[in-house]
Amino acid sequence: MTQPDLPALALALQNLFDTYPTDADDSERATLTLEAGGQQHVVRLQPGQVEWLTHLVRNEEVSCRNAHEHSIGVCEHCRGLGVVGGRTPRTWIAWQVDGGSPGMPCTDAATAKWYAQEQYLDGLHSEDRDAAVLAWTGTEDVRTLEDQGENTGWCVSPETVRTPPDVWTP
């Protein structure tokens, strides 16, 4: 096994913490010790940075879990929005063109698409479910679910988009 590049990790962490302080300069510091193969590197960080690093690692854990097959595929850092400060999510809805009212409101497009796909597949017989080939088409804000090139009637859009374009009329 090759030794990890602890100096690079320690330098990257220390640069991050030095560049973005969270507490007063004279606040008590915590130390994070990185050790392998007889090497030891100490990184000093402020109490707020300990909380920040813990939050960052937990978000990365959720992002990894969300990346697994049959999961929602949403990055936890930005909640799938792809923008810094993604904690103010845009509400998306999954709905049927020929259905009554919109389906479940979701905080991101990926979750709304997952919901629509599950609802569509749940309505199929098992042999049709196994043969389904799903794809999303449409614009950035209004998407429609197709199965083998045929419109399923399921759409995903931001909550503000209420009327589908004429091309989606079944």
N, C-alpha and C positions, 0 to 999 in steps of 0.2 A: 504494500500500500504506500502510495506517495504521501508525503507530509502536506497538510493543508497550508496554504499561503497565509499564515496568521499575520505577518507584518502588513500585508495588503488589506486584510479585513480590519485590523486594528487602526490603520491609518484612515481608511474610508469612514469608519465609525467616528473616530476622533474629529476628522474634518467636518462631518455632518453635525456633531454636537457643538463644536466650536463655532460653526457658521450660524447655527440656529439655537441660541440659548433660550431657555424657558424660565429661568430664575435669575435672581440678582447675582452679580459676579462673586459676591462673598458668601453665597449659599453653600451649605455643606454638600460635598460631592460624594456620589456613590462610585464604586469602582467595579468594573467588569473585567475579569481576568480571563484571557484566552491562553490556553496551554496545550501543547502537543510536542512530543519528541524532544523534551528538554527545553523547549522555547516557552517563554512566558511573556505576554504582552498585556499591559494594563491600560484600560480605557477609562477615563474619568468622565462622569456625566452628572448632570444636575437632577434633582428629584423629579422635576417635570419631564425630563428626558427619559427617565426610567418608565414613567407612565406612558409616554409617547411610544417608546420602543416596544413595550408590552402590547399596546394597542395595534401597532404595525404588524407584529408577529401574529397576533390573533386574527387580524384581517387576512393575512397571507394564508393562514391555515384554512379559513373559510373559502377563500378564492380557490385553493387547491381542491378542496372537497367539491366545490361547485363545478370544477372543471372535469370531474369524472363523468363517464358515460351515463346517460339517463338523469343527469342533474340539470340545473337551470343555466349553467354556463355564465353566471354573472360574477364579475369582479367585485369583491367586497369593498375595495378601497374607494371606488367611485359609484358603487351600486349599479354598475352596468351602463352608466351614462357617458363614460369616456371623458369626463371633464373634472378638473380639480374642484373640490367642494361639492361633489356629487351627493352630499347628504340632503340636499333639497331636491328630492326626486320629482320628476314629471310623472303624472299619473297616466297610465296606459290602460286601455280596455280591450278585452277580447270579446267579440260579438259576432252574431250571425246576421248576414244580410237579410235573410227571409225570416229571422226570428223576431221575437217581441222586443225586449229591451236589451241593452248591453249586458254582457256577462261580467265576470269578476274584474274589478279594478286592480291593477298591478302597479308596482313602483318602477318597473322597467319593461322595455320591449321584450327582452328575452323571457321573462316570467310570463308575460301575456301570451307570447307565442307558444310556450310550453303548455299553458293552460288550454289554449285553443286546440292544439294538436291532441292533447289527452281527451278533450271533450269530443272531438271528431272521431278519434279512434274508438272511444267507448261506445259510440253509436253504430259501429260496424259489426257484422258477423265475424267470427274468429278467422275464417279463411280470407275474408276481404281485408281484415286487419293485418294478417301476415303478408298479403300481397301489396299493401299500401306503399307508395313511394311519394313522400311528402316534400314539397318545396314551397318557399315563400316568394311571392312576386309583388310588384307594386313600387310605390315611391318610398322615400325615406320615412314619411310620416303615416302613410296608409298602406298596409300590406295585406295581401290575401293569401290564403292557404290553398294550394293545389295538390291533388292526388293524381299522379300519373298524367299531369297536364290538364286535368279537369278541375274546375272551381269547386271547392268543398262547401262554400257558403260562409266559411269562417274568416273573419278579418281581425286585424290588430291595428289600433291607431291611438294617438294621444286622445285623452278624454275630450279635448276641445273640438276634435274632428268628429262631427255627428253624422254627416251624410256622405255615403260612399259615392265615388264618381259613377257616371252612367255605365261605364264599361263593366261594372261589377254586378249589374242587375242580372239576376238569373233568368 
